[in-house]
Amino acid sequence: MAVGPGMYDLWCTRVREETGATGVILIVFGGSIGTGFSMQAPPDLTLATPAILRQVADQIEADHAEGQL
């Protein structure tokens, strides 16, 4: 979740700590406790996240359109 712990918060914490990252978004599809996401980031990155996710979505769609997926 963007605010408060999400379904996969323990794993999100592990990734953030082990990578030394400032922020992490973890999206899980069909995981052991279901599909969900967790996010840990400071406020400035949290506010930037919608634009970042839009860029990711645009790139996925572009890759698909180019036959790369």
C-alpha positions as CSV (number, residue, x, y, z in Angstrom):
1,M,0.0,0.0,0.0
2,A,1.1,3.6,-0.5
3,V,0.2,4.4,3.1
4,G,0.6,1.8,5.8
5,P,1.7,-1.8,5.4
6,G,0.6,-3.8,2.4
7,M,0.1,-7.6,1.9
8,Y,3.8,-8.1,1.1
9,D,5.3,-5.6,3.5
10,L,7.7,-8.0,5.1
11,W,9.2,-8.9,1.7
12,C,9.2,-5.2,0.7
13,T,11.2,-4.4,3.8
14,R,13.7,-7.2,3.1
15,V,14.3,-5.9,-0.5
16,R,14.6,-2.3,0.6
17,E,17.1,-3.2,3.4
18,E,19.1,-5.7,1.4
19,T,19.5,-3.4,-1.6
20,G,20.0,-0.2,0.4
21,A,17.2,1.4,-1.6
22,T,15.5,4.6,-0.7
23,G,12.1,3.2,-1.8
24,V,10.6,0.0,-3.1
25,I,7.4,-1.0,-4.8
26,L,6.7,-4.7,-4.8
27,I,4.0,-6.0,-7.0
28,V,3.2,-9.7,-6.7
29,F,1.0,-11.6,-9.1
30,G,-0.5,-14.9,-7.8
31,G,1.8,-15.1,-4.8
32,S,1.5,-17.4,-1.8
33,I,-0.9,-15.0,-0.1
34,G,-2.5,-13.7,-3.2
35,T,-2.0,-10.9,-5.6
36,G,-1.1,-7.6,-4.0
37,F,1.5,-4.9,-3.6
38,S,3.5,-3.1,-0.9
39,M,5.4,0.1,-1.1
40,Q,7.9,1.8,1.2
41,A,9.2,5.2,0.2
42,P,9.6,8.7,1.6
43,P,6.9,11.2,0.8
44,D,8.6,12.7,-2.2
45,L,8.9,9.4,-3.9
46,T,5.4,8.4,-3.0
47,L,4.1,11.5,-4.7
48,A,6.2,10.8,-7.8
49,T,5.0,7.2,-8.0
50,P,2.0,7.7,-10.2
51,A,4.1,9.3,-12.9
52,I,6.8,6.6,-12.6
53,L,4.2,3.9,-12.9
54,R,2.7,5.6,-16.0
55,Q,6.1,5.6,-17.6
56,V,6.5,1.9,-16.8
57,A,3.1,1.2,-18.3
58,D,3.9,3.2,-21.4
59,Q,7.1,1.2,-21.9
60,I,5.4,-2.1,-21.5
61,E,2.8,-1.1,-24.1
62,A,5.5,0.2,-26.4
63,D,7.4,-3.1,-26.0
64,H,4.2,-5.0,-26.8
65,A,3.5,-2.9,-29.9
66,E,7.0,-3.6,-31.1
67,G,6.5,-7.3,-30.7
68,Q,9.0,-7.6,-27.9
69,L,6.5,-9.2,-25.5
